[in-house]
Amino acid sequence: MKVEGSQGVYGTMKFESGVHRVQRVPQTESQGRVHTSAITVAVLPEAEDVDIDINPADLEYQTARSSGAGGQN
């Protein structure tokens, strides 16, 4: 999810990072058992665009081909 707003949005939301849990008893639960739902939240500032020039001479390509029996040995 992306939240946009004034400059203070990240400062306000950064402390919401972590695990959030909700405990509830659904209306369809006949025995009254509690259901727990969990979500992990990460709050990150949006990174600025950066121009990167990579010299093709700095790149190295390797290929490999397996041989022998496959699977677990």
N, CA, C and O atoms as a CHARMM CRD file, in Angstrom:
* protein
*
  292
    1    1 MET  N      0.84600  -1.14300   0.00000 PROA 1      0.00000
    2    1 MET  CA     0.00000   0.00000   0.00000 PROA 1      0.00000
    3    1 MET  C      0.90300   1.22100   0.00000 PROA 1      0.00000
    4    1 MET  O      1.94200   1.23200   0.66000 PROA 1      0.00000
    5    2 LYS  N      0.51700   2.22100  -0.72200 PROA 2      0.00000
    6    2 LYS  CA     1.28700   3.45600  -0.76900 PROA 2      0.00000
    7    2 LYS  C      0.45200   4.56100  -0.14500 PROA 2      0.00000
    8    2 LYS  O     -0.69800   4.77200  -0.53100 PROA 2      0.00000
    9    3 VAL  N      1.03300   5.26900   0.82000 PROA 3      0.00000
   10    3 VAL  CA     0.34900   6.37700   1.48400 PROA 3      0.00000
   11    3 VAL  C      1.05700   7.65500   1.08300 PROA 3      0.00000
   12    3 VAL  O      2.26500   7.79400   1.27600 PROA 3      0.00000
   13    4 GLU  N      0.31100   8.57700   0.53300 PROA 4      0.00000
   14    4 GLU  CA     0.88700   9.85700   0.13300 PROA 4      0.00000
   15    4 GLU  C      0.28800  10.96000   0.98200 PROA 4      0.00000
   16    4 GLU  O     -0.84200  10.85300   1.45800 PROA 4      0.00000
   17    5 GLY  N      1.04500  12.00000   1.16100 PROA 5      0.00000
   18    5 GLY  CA     0.54900  13.13200   1.93100 PROA 5      0.00000
   19    5 GLY  C      1.65600  14.13700   2.13300 PROA 5      0.00000
   20    5 GLY  O      2.57600  14.24100   1.32200 PROA 5      0.00000
   21    6 SER  N      1.56100  14.87000   3.21400 PROA 6      0.00000
   22    6 SER  CA     2.56900  15.87900   3.50100 PROA 6      0.00000
   23    6 SER  C      3.89300  15.20600   3.87300 PROA 6      0.00000
   24    6 SER  O      3.97700  13.97900   3.94400 PROA 6      0.00000
   25    7 GLN  N      4.89700  16.00000   4.10200 PROA 7      0.00000
   26    7 GLN  CA     6.23100  15.48200   4.40500 PROA 7      0.00000
   27    7 GLN  C      6.26900  14.68100   5.69700 PROA 7      0.00000
   28    7 GLN  O      7.19500  13.89300   5.88600 PROA 7      0.00000
   29    8 GLY  N      5.30500  14.84600   6.59200 PROA 8      0.00000
   30    8 GLY  CA     5.35300  14.18200   7.88300 PROA 8      0.00000
   31    8 GLY  C      4.74900  12.79000   7.91500 PROA 8      0.00000
   32    8 GLY  O      4.65100  12.19600   8.98900 PROA 8      0.00000
   33    9 VAL  N      4.33800  12.24600   6.76600 PROA 9      0.00000
   34    9 VAL  CA     3.67900  10.93500   6.75700 PROA 9      0.00000
   35    9 VAL  C      4.62300   9.84400   7.24900 PROA 9      0.00000
   36    9 VAL  O      4.23300   9.03000   8.08700 PROA 9      0.00000
   37   10 TYR  N      5.85000   9.81000   6.74900 PROA 10     0.00000
   38   10 TYR  CA     6.79500   8.77000   7.17600 PROA 10     0.00000
   39   10 TYR  C      7.08300   8.89100   8.66900 PROA 10     0.00000
   40   10 TYR  O      7.10000   7.88500   9.37800 PROA 10     0.00000
   41   11 GLY  N      7.30400  10.09000   9.14500 PROA 11     0.00000
   42   11 GLY  CA     7.59400  10.28900  10.56300 PROA 11     0.00000
   43   11 GLY  C      6.45700   9.83800  11.46400 PROA 11     0.00000
   44   11 GLY  O      6.68600   9.36200  12.57600 PROA 11     0.00000
   45   12 THR  N      5.23600   9.98800  10.98200 PROA 12     0.00000
   46   12 THR  CA     4.07000   9.57600  11.76000 PROA 12     0.00000
   47   12 THR  C      3.87900   8.07100  11.73700 PROA 12     0.00000
   48   12 THR  O      3.53200   7.47400  12.75700 PROA 12     0.00000
   49   13 MET  N      4.10000   7.45200  10.58400 PROA 13     0.00000
   50   13 MET  CA     3.79200   6.03300  10.41200 PROA 13     0.00000
   51   13 MET  C      4.95100   5.09200  10.73100 PROA 13     0.00000
   52   13 MET  O      4.72400   3.88900  10.86000 PROA 13     0.00000
   53   14 LYS  N      6.17300   5.58200  10.86100 PROA 14     0.00000
   54   14 LYS  CA     7.32400   4.68700  11.00900 PROA 14     0.00000
   55   14 LYS  C      7.25800   3.81400  12.26000 PROA 14     0.00000
   56   14 LYS  O      7.89000   2.75800  12.30300 PROA 14     0.00000
   57   15 PHE  N      6.51700   4.22600  13.26300 PROA 15     0.00000
   58   15 PHE  CA     6.42300   3.43300  14.48900 PROA 15     0.00000
   59   15 PHE  C      5.35300   2.35400  14.40200 PROA 15     0.00000
   60   15 PHE  O      5.15900   1.60500  15.35900 PROA 15     0.00000
   61   16 GLU  N      4.65700   2.26000  13.28000 PROA 16     0.00000
   62   16 GLU  CA     3.64300   1.22300  13.08400 PROA 16     0.00000
   63   16 GLU  C      4.24300  -0.06500  12.52500 PROA 16     0.00000
   64   16 GLU  O      3.52700  -1.05400  12.37000 PROA 16     0.00000
   65   17 SER  N      5.53500  -0.07600  12.22000 PROA 17     0.00000
   66   17 SER  CA     6.18800  -1.28300  11.70600 PROA 17     0.00000
   67   17 SER  C      6.13900  -2.38700  12.74800 PROA 17     0.00000
   68   17 SER  O      6.23300  -2.13000  13.94800 PROA 17     0.00000
   69   18 GLY  N      5.98900  -3.62000  12.27500 PROA 18     0.00000
   70   18 GLY  CA     5.96900  -4.76600  13.17800 PROA 18     0.00000
   71   18 GLY  C      4.76600  -5.64400  12.91900 PROA 18     0.00000
   72   18 GLY  O      4.11100  -5.52600  11.88400 PROA 18     0.00000
   73   19 VAL  N      4.47700  -6.51900  13.85700 PROA 19     0.00000
   74   19 VAL  CA     3.37400  -7.47500  13.72000 PROA 19     0.00000
   75   19 VAL  C      2.13600  -6.90600  14.40500 PROA 19     0.00000
   76   19 VAL  O      2.19800  -6.45900  15.55000 PROA 19     0.00000
   77   20 HSD  N      1.02400  -6.92900  13.70000 PROA 20     0.00000
   78   20 HSD  CA    -0.25900  -6.50400  14.25100 PROA 20     0.00000
   79   20 HSD  C     -1.16700  -7.72700  14.30400 PROA 20     0.00000
   80   20 HSD  O     -1.21200  -8.51200  13.35600 PROA 20     0.00000
   81   21 ARG  N     -1.89300  -7.89000  15.41400 PROA 21     0.00000
   82   21 ARG  CA    -2.80500  -9.03200  15.57400 PROA 21     0.00000
   83   21 ARG  C     -4.21200  -8.54500  15.86100 PROA 21     0.00000
   84   21 ARG  O     -4.42000  -7.53000  16.52700 PROA 21     0.00000
   85   22 VAL  N     -5.17300  -9.29900  15.33800 PROA 22     0.00000
   86   22 VAL  CA    -6.58500  -9.04800  15.63000 PROA 22     0.00000
   87   22 VAL  C     -7.16100 -10.34500  16.15700 PROA 22     0.00000
   88   22 VAL  O     -7.03700 -11.38800  15.51600 PROA 22     0.00000
   89   23 GLN  N     -7.79100 -10.28900  17.32300 PROA 23     0.00000
   90   23 GLN  CA    -8.45400 -11.46200  17.88600 PROA 23     0.00000
   91   23 GLN  C     -9.94900 -11.19500  17.89000 PROA 23     0.00000
   92   23 GLN  O    -10.40700 -10.15100  18.35400 PROA 23     0.00000
   93   24 ARG  N    -10.70600 -12.16200  17.36200 PROA 24     0.00000
   94   24 ARG  CA   -12.14000 -11.97100  17.23200 PROA 24     0.00000
   95   24 ARG  C    -12.85600 -13.30400  17.35800 PROA 24     0.00000
   96   24 ARG  O    -12.25500 -14.36400  17.18200 PROA 24     0.00000
   97   25 VAL  N    -14.12600 -13.24300  17.66000 PROA 25     0.00000
   98   25 VAL  CA   -14.99000 -14.42300  17.66000 PROA 25     0.00000
   99   25 VAL  C    -15.97600 -14.22200  16.51000 PROA 25     0.00000
  100   25 VAL  O    -16.88700 -13.40100  16.61500 PROA 25     0.00000
  101   26 PRO  N    -15.80100 -14.96500  15.41100 PROA 26     0.00000
  102   26 PRO  CA   -16.70000 -14.79400  14.27100 PROA 26     0.00000
  103   26 PRO  C    -18.13800 -15.16100  14.62800 PROA 26     0.00000
  104   26 PRO  O    -18.37900 -15.99200  15.50400 PROA 26     0.00000
  105   27 GLN  N    -19.08300 -14.53600  13.94400 PROA 27     0.00000
  106   27 GLN  CA   -20.49400 -14.83300  14.17700 PROA 27     0.00000
  107   27 GLN  C    -20.81600 -16.27300  13.80500 PROA 27     0.00000
  108   27 GLN  O    -21.76300 -16.85500  14.33400 PROA 27     0.00000
  109   28 THR  N    -20.03100 -16.85300  12.89700 PROA 28     0.00000
  110   28 THR  CA   -20.28600 -18.22900  12.45800 PROA 28     0.00000
  111   28 THR  C    -19.64200 -19.26300  13.37400 PROA 28     0.00000
  112   28 THR  O    -19.81300 -20.46200  13.15600 PROA 28     0.00000
  113   29 GLU  N    -18.90900 -18.82700  14.39100 PROA 29     0.00000
  114   29 GLU  CA   -18.23500 -19.74300  15.31800 PROA 29     0.00000
  115   29 GLU  C    -19.22500 -20.16600  16.39900 PROA 29     0.00000
  116   29 GLU  O    -19.55600 -19.38700  17.29300 PROA 29     0.00000
  117   30 SER  N    -19.69300 -21.41000  16.30400 PROA 30     0.00000
  118   30 SER  CA   -20.74100 -21.87700  17.22100 PROA 30     0.00000
  119   30 SER  C    -20.22400 -22.16900  18.62500 PROA 30     0.00000
  120   30 SER  O    -20.99400 -22.13800  19.58500 PROA 30     0.00000
  121   31 GLN  N    -18.92300 -22.45500  18.75900 PROA 31     0.00000
  122   31 GLN  CA   -18.38300 -22.81800  20.07300 PROA 31     0.00000
  123   31 GLN  C    -17.66600 -21.65200  20.75600 PROA 31     0.00000
  124   31 GLN  O    -17.07000 -21.83300  21.81800 PROA 31     0.00000
  125   32 GLY  N    -17.71600 -20.47200  20.16300 PROA 32     0.00000
  126   32 GLY  CA   -17.14200 -19.29200  20.80100 PROA 32     0.00000
  127   32 GLY  C    -15.63200 -19.22300  20.79700 PROA 32     0.00000
  128   32 GLY  O    -15.04600 -18.50800  21.61000 PROA 32     0.00000
  129   33 ARG  N    -14.98500 -19.95200  19.89900 PROA 33     0.00000
  130   33 ARG  CA   -13.51900 -19.93500  19.85200 PROA 33     0.00000
  131   33 ARG  C    -13.01300 -18.62900  19.23600 PROA 33     0.00000
  132   33 ARG  O    -13.64900 -18.04600  18.35800 PROA 33     0.00000
  133   34 VAL  N    -11.87200 -18.19600  19.71500 PROA 34     0.00000
  134   34 VAL  CA   -11.25800 -16.95900  19.24500 PROA 34     0.00000
  135   34 VAL  C    -10.39800 -17.27200  18.02300 PROA 34     0.00000
  136   34 VAL  O     -9.59600 -18.20500  18.04200 PROA 34     0.00000
  137   35 HSD  N    -10.57200 -16.48800  16.96800 PROA 35     0.00000
  138   35 HSD  CA    -9.72800 -16.59200  15.78200 PROA 35     0.00000
  139   35 HSD  C     -8.73400 -15.43900  15.82200 PROA 35     0.00000
  140   35 HSD  O     -9.09200 -14.31200  16.16700 PROA 35     0.00000
  141   36 THR  N     -7.49400 -15.72200  15.47000 PROA 36     0.00000
  142   36 THR  CA    -6.45600 -14.70400  15.46900 PROA 36     0.00000
  143   36 THR  C     -5.94200 -14.52000  14.05200 PROA 36     0.00000
  144   36 THR  O     -5.60200 -15.49000  13.37400 PROA 36     0.00000
  145   37 SER  N     -5.88700 -13.27900  13.61200 PROA 37     0.00000
  146   37 SER  CA    -5.30800 -12.92800  12.31800 PROA 37     0.00000
  147   37 SER  C     -4.10000 -12.04800  12.58600 PROA 37     0.00000
  148   37 SER  O     -4.11800 -11.22300  13.49900 PROA 37     0.00000
  149   38 ALA  N     -3.04500 -12.22300  11.79000 PROA 38     0.00000
  150   38 ALA  CA    -1.82300 -11.44000  11.98800 PROA 38     0.00000
  151   38 ALA  C     -1.32800 -10.90400  10.65400 PROA 38     0.00000
  152   38 ALA  O     -1.53500 -11.51600   9.60600 PROA 38     0.00000
  153   39 ILE  N     -0.67500  -9.75700  10.71100 PROA 39     0.00000
  154   39 ILE  CA    -0.06700  -9.15500   9.53200 PROA 39     0.00000
  155   39 ILE  C      1.23300  -8.49200   9.96600 PROA 39     0.00000
  156   39 ILE  O      1.33100  -7.96100  11.07300 PROA 39     0.00000
  157   40 THR  N      2.22600  -8.52600   9.09000 PROA 40     0.00000
  158   40 THR  CA     3.48600  -7.84300   9.33900 PROA 40     0.00000
  159   40 THR  C      3.50900  -6.56800   8.51000 PROA 40     0.00000
  160   40 THR  O      3.26000  -6.59900   7.30500 PROA 40     0.00000
  161   41 VAL  N      3.80400  -5.45900   9.15200 PROA 41     0.00000
  162   41 VAL  CA     3.79600  -4.15100   8.50100 PROA 41     0.00000
  163   41 VAL  C      5.22200  -3.62300   8.43700 PROA 41     0.00000
  164   41 VAL  O      5.95000  -3.64600   9.42900 PROA 41     0.00000
  165   42 ALA  N      5.61100  -3.14700   7.26000 PROA 42     0.00000
  166   42 ALA  CA     6.90200  -2.48200   7.08500 PROA 42     0.00000
  167   42 ALA  C      6.62900  -1.09300   6.52700 PROA 42     0.00000
  168   42 ALA  O      5.94800  -0.95500   5.51000 PROA 42     0.00000
  169   43 VAL  N      7.15000  -0.07400   7.17800 PROA 43     0.00000
  170   43 VAL  CA     6.97500   1.31000   6.72900 PROA 43     0.00000
  171   43 VAL  C      8.32700   1.79400   6.23600 PROA 43     0.00000
  172   43 VAL  O      9.29100   1.86500   6.99900 PROA 43     0.00000
  173   44 LEU  N      8.39000   2.12700   4.95100 PROA 44     0.00000
  174   44 LEU  CA     9.63900   2.55300   4.33000 PROA 44     0.00000
  175   44 LEU  C      9.43200   3.86800   3.60400 PROA 44     0.00000
  176   44 LEU  O      8.37900   4.07900   3.00000 PROA 44     0.00000
  177   45 PRO  N     10.41700   4.76100   3.64900 PROA 45     0.00000
  178   45 PRO  CA    10.30100   5.97800   2.84300 PROA 45     0.00000
  179   45 PRO  C     10.50000   5.61700   1.37400 PROA 45     0.00000
  180   45 PRO  O     11.21700   4.67000   1.05100 PROA 45     0.00000
  181   46 GLU  N      9.86900   6.36800   0.50000 PROA 46     0.00000
  182   46 GLU  CA    10.01800   6.09700  -0.92900 PROA 46     0.00000
  183   46 GLU  C     11.40300   6.54600  -1.37300 PROA 46     0.00000
  184   46 GLU  O     11.81000   7.68100  -1.12500 PROA 46     0.00000
  185   47 ALA  N     12.11600   5.64900  -2.02700 PROA 47     0.00000
  186   47 ALA  CA    13.47300   5.95500  -2.48200 PROA 47     0.00000
  187   47 ALA  C     13.42500   6.89300  -3.68700 PROA 47     0.00000
  188   47 ALA  O     12.52300   6.81300  -4.52000 PROA 47     0.00000
  189   48 GLU  N     14.39400   7.76400  -3.75600 PROA 48     0.00000
  190   48 GLU  CA    14.48400   8.67800  -4.88900 PROA 48     0.00000
  191   48 GLU  C     15.08100   7.95000  -6.07900 PROA 48     0.00000
  192   48 GLU  O     15.86200   7.01300  -5.91700 PROA 48     0.00000
  193   49 ASP  N     14.70800   8.38600  -7.28100 PROA 49     0.00000
  194   49 ASP  CA    15.26800   7.80300  -8.49600 PROA 49     0.00000
  195   49 ASP  C     16.73700   8.18900  -8.61700 PROA 49     0.00000
  196   49 ASP  O     17.11200   9.33900  -8.38900 PROA 49     0.00000
  197   50 VAL  N     17.55700   7.21200  -8.98000 PROA 50     0.00000
  198   50 VAL  CA    18.98800   7.43200  -9.13700 PROA 50     0.00000
  199   50 VAL  C     19.39600   6.90500 -10.50300 PROA 50     0.00000
  200   50 VAL  O     19.02700   5.79400 -10.88500 PROA 50     0.00000
  201   51 ASP  N     20.15600   7.70300 -11.23300 PROA 51     0.00000
  202   51 ASP  CA    20.67200   7.25600 -12.52600 PROA 51     0.00000
  203   51 ASP  C     21.98800   6.52600 -12.30200 PROA 51     0.00000
  204   51 ASP  O     22.91000   7.05500 -11.68100 PROA 51     0.00000
  205   52 ILE  N     22.06100   5.30700 -12.81600 PROA 52     0.00000
  206   52 ILE  CA    23.26400   4.49000 -12.66200 PROA 52     0.00000
  207   52 ILE  C     23.75300   4.10500 -14.04900 PROA 52     0.00000
  208   52 ILE  O     22.98400   3.61700 -14.87700 PROA 52     0.00000
  209   53 ASP  N     25.02800   4.32700 -14.29300 PROA 53     0.00000
  210   53 ASP  CA    25.64800   3.90600 -15.54800 PROA 53     0.00000
  211   53 ASP  C     26.57100   2.73600 -15.24900 PROA 53     0.00000
  212   53 ASP  O     27.48800   2.85300 -14.43700 PROA 53     0.00000
  213   54 ILE  N     26.32600   1.60700 -15.90600 PROA 54     0.00000
  214   54 ILE  CA    27.14900   0.41600 -15.71700 PROA 54     0.00000
  215   54 ILE  C     27.96300   0.20300 -16.98100 PROA 54     0.00000
  216   54 ILE  O     27.42300   0.11800 -18.08400 PROA 54     0.00000
  217   55 ASN  N     29.25700   0.12000 -16.79800 PROA 55     0.00000
  218   55 ASN  CA    30.15500  -0.12900 -17.91800 PROA 55     0.00000
  219   55 ASN  C     30.00800  -1.59100 -18.33000 PROA 55     0.00000
  220   55 ASN  O     30.19600  -2.47600 -17.49600 PROA 55     0.00000
  221   56 PRO  N     29.67800  -1.87000 -19.59100 PROA 56     0.00000
  222   56 PRO  CA    29.53200  -3.26300 -20.02800 PROA 56     0.00000
  223   56 PRO  C     30.78900  -4.10200 -19.79800 PROA 56     0.00000
  224   56 PRO  O     30.69500  -5.32200 -19.66300 PROA 56     0.00000
  225   57 ALA  N     31.95000  -3.47600 -19.75000 PROA 57     0.00000
  226   57 ALA  CA    33.19400  -4.21000 -19.50900 PROA 57     0.00000
  227   57 ALA  C     33.26100  -4.72300 -18.07100 PROA 57     0.00000
  228   57 ALA  O     34.03500  -5.63400 -17.77800 PROA 57     0.00000
  229   58 ASP  N     32.46800  -4.15600 -17.18100 PROA 58     0.00000
  230   58 ASP  CA    32.45900  -4.58700 -15.78500 PROA 58     0.00000
  231   58 ASP  C     31.55700  -5.79400 -15.54600 PROA 58     0.00000
  232   58 ASP  O     31.56700  -6.35900 -14.45300 PROA 58     0.00000
  233   59 LEU  N     30.78200  -6.19600 -16.54000 PROA 59     0.00000
  234   59 LEU  CA    29.86100  -7.31600 -16.38900 PROA 59     0.00000
  235   59 LEU  C     30.53200  -8.62600 -16.76800 PROA 59     0.00000
  236   59 LEU  O     31.33300  -8.68000 -17.70100 PROA 59     0.00000
  237   60 GLU  N     30.20200  -9.66400 -16.04700 PROA 60     0.00000
  238   60 GLU  CA    30.73400 -10.99800 -16.33400 PROA 60     0.00000
  239   60 GLU  C     29.55800 -11.96100 -16.41500 PROA 60     0.00000
  240   60 GLU  O     28.71300 -11.99500 -15.52000 PROA 60     0.00000
  241   61 TYR  N     29.50500 -12.73200 -17.47300 PROA 61     0.00000
  242   61 TYR  CA    28.43500 -13.70200 -17.67300 PROA 61     0.00000
  243   61 TYR  C     29.00400 -15.10100 -17.52500 PROA 61     0.00000
  244   61 TYR  O     30.06500 -15.40300 -18.07200 PROA 61     0.00000
  245   62 GLN  N     28.31100 -15.95300 -16.79400 PROA 62     0.00000
  246   62 GLN  CA    28.72000 -17.34300 -16.63300 PROA 62     0.00000
  247   62 GLN  C     27.52400 -18.23100 -16.92000 PROA 62     0.00000
  248   62 GLN  O     26.39600 -17.92800 -16.53000 PROA 62     0.00000
  249   63 THR  N     27.78700 -19.32600 -17.60300 PROA 63     0.00000
  250   63 THR  CA    26.73900 -20.32200 -17.81800 PROA 63     0.00000
  251   63 THR  C     27.25200 -21.65700 -17.30100 PROA 63     0.00000
  252   63 THR  O     28.45600 -21.91300 -17.29200 PROA 63     0.00000
  253   64 ALA  N     26.33600 -22.48900 -16.87900 PROA 64     0.00000
  254   64 ALA  CA    26.71300 -23.80200 -16.36100 PROA 64     0.00000
  255   64 ALA  C     25.68500 -24.81400 -16.82600 PROA 64     0.00000
  256   64 ALA  O     24.51300 -24.49300 -17.02300 PROA 64     0.00000
  257   65 ARG  N     26.14200 -26.02600 -16.99500 PROA 65     0.00000
  258   65 ARG  CA    25.25400 -27.11100 -17.37600 PROA 65     0.00000
  259   65 ARG  C     25.49400 -28.26500 -16.41400 PROA 65     0.00000
  260   65 ARG  O     26.62900 -28.69000 -16.19800 PROA 65     0.00000
  261   66 SER  N     24.43100 -28.75000 -15.85600 PROA 66     0.00000
  262   66 SER  CA    24.57800 -29.83800 -14.89800 PROA 66     0.00000
  263   66 SER  C     24.85400 -31.13800 -15.63000 PROA 66     0.00000
  264   66 SER  O     24.49900 -31.30600 -16.79600 PROA 66     0.00000
  265   67 SER  N     25.48500 -32.03800 -14.92600 PROA 67     0.00000
  266   67 SER  CA    25.73400 -33.36500 -15.49000 PROA 67     0.00000
  267   67 SER  C     25.53700 -34.38500 -14.37800 PROA 67     0.00000
  268   67 SER  O     25.61400 -34.04700 -13.19700 PROA 67     0.00000
  269   68 GLY  N     25.28900 -35.60000 -14.74900 PROA 68     0.00000
  270   68 GLY  CA    25.09700 -36.64800 -13.75800 PROA 68     0.00000
  271   68 GLY  C     23.64200 -36.78200 -13.36700 PROA 68     0.00000
  272   68 GLY  O     22.75700 -36.14800 -13.94100 PROA 68     0.00000
  273   69 ALA  N     23.42100 -37.62100 -12.38000 PROA 69     0.00000
  274   69 ALA  CA    22.06400 -37.91200 -11.93900 PROA 69     0.00000
  275   69 ALA  C     21.45000 -36.69700 -11.25700 PROA 69     0.00000
  276   69 ALA  O     22.12700 -35.95700 -10.54300 PROA 69     0.00000
  277   70 GLY  N     20.18100 -36.51200 -11.48400 PROA 70     0.00000
  278   70 GLY  CA    19.47500 -35.42200 -10.83000 PROA 70     0.00000
  279   70 GLY  C     18.77200 -35.92400  -9.58700 PROA 70     0.00000
  280   70 GLY  O     18.81600 -37.11100  -9.26600 PROA 70     0.00000
  281   71 GLY  N     18.13300 -35.01600  -8.90300 PROA 71     0.00000
  282   71 GLY  CA    17.40400 -35.41100  -7.70300 PROA 71     0.00000
  283   71 GLY  C     18.30800 -35.48300  -6.49100 PROA 71     0.00000
  284   71 GLY  O     19.43200 -34.98100  -6.50800 PROA 71     0.00000
  285   72 GLN  N     17.81700 -36.10300  -5.45000 PROA 72     0.00000
  286   72 GLN  CA    18.58600 -36.20000  -4.21700 PROA 72     0.00000
  287   72 GLN  C     19.47800 -37.43100  -4.26600 PROA 72     0.00000
  288   72 GLN  O     19.06100 -38.50600  -4.69600 PROA 72     0.00000
  289   73 ASN  N     20.69300 -37.25200  -3.82300 PROA 73     0.00000
  290   73 ASN  CA    21.65200 -38.36800  -3.79500 PROA 73     0.00000
  291   73 ASN  C     21.85700 -38.82900  -2.37400 PROA 73     0.00000
  292   73 ASN  O     22.62600 -39.75900  -2.13100 PROA 73     0.00000
